[in-house]
Amino acid sequence: MALPKLNETPKYSLTVPSTGKECRYRPYLVKEEKILLMASSSEDPKQIMNAVHDTVGACVEGLDVRSLTTFDLEYIFIQLRSKSTGETSDILLKCPKCESQQKVTIPLNEIKVSNSTADPVIKISDAVTVVMKYPSYQDIPTDAGEDVGFNLIASSIKSVISGDEKIEVEDEPFEGVIGFLESMTQDQFKLITQFFEDSPVVKYDLPFVCQSCGAAEDIEIKGMQSFF
């Protein structure tokens, strides 16, 4: 005799920030939460991201997780968490004035993805234009050491236009892309890094009042890791 099915899992809807596509999802279950907890306790960023990636893939219908941008993945996981373990998260926050720490409660359903001001088409010289893309989970290097940020930038170049020629970077050796970046001047490279600074990010604007010194100001909390 088979064991009974315990629960009829509810379904919810969310909108993927980068595409506007609506998807249905279910809360994650004990089996997924065990994997997330094990990954979190390992403190290994690669293991944590793998667990988040796999959980989103298991819980969201009709979604190619590999194509998600990093901010898509973070936003979707936060929606899953809010329906799975509670719609708020308590975090420790340091006062910008007196640096005392206090616990604040974040309503997860109010976390948003910021609007992008990033222009993916970047003219770095009279003859050369670089076309960028938002990095996906698959683009994040896992074994680049101190070069992880540099390699992520290289992975986020979609194409290079030189005169009348358009070069698709995915067809080029990665070492060649690294060499292309390393040949830039500081001003040219800054144009590229500005794309990331202006890209969308998961964030929450917190009206903060310090319980120790009474300082009051709005604090912008960014990134999925900030909410756990």
Buried (B, 14 or more C-beta within 10 A) or exposed (E): EEEEEEEEEEEBEBEBBBEEEEBEBBBBBEEBBEBBEEBBEEEEEEBBBBBBBBBBEBBBEEBEBEEBBBBBBBBBBBBBBBBBBEEEBEBEBEBEEEEEEBEBEBEBEEBBBBEBEBEBEBEBEEEBBBBBBBBBBEBBBEEBEEEBEBBBBBBBBBBBBEEEEEBEBEEBEEEEBBEBBEEBEEEBBEBBEBBBEBBBBBBBEBEBEBEEEEBEEEBEBEEBEBBB
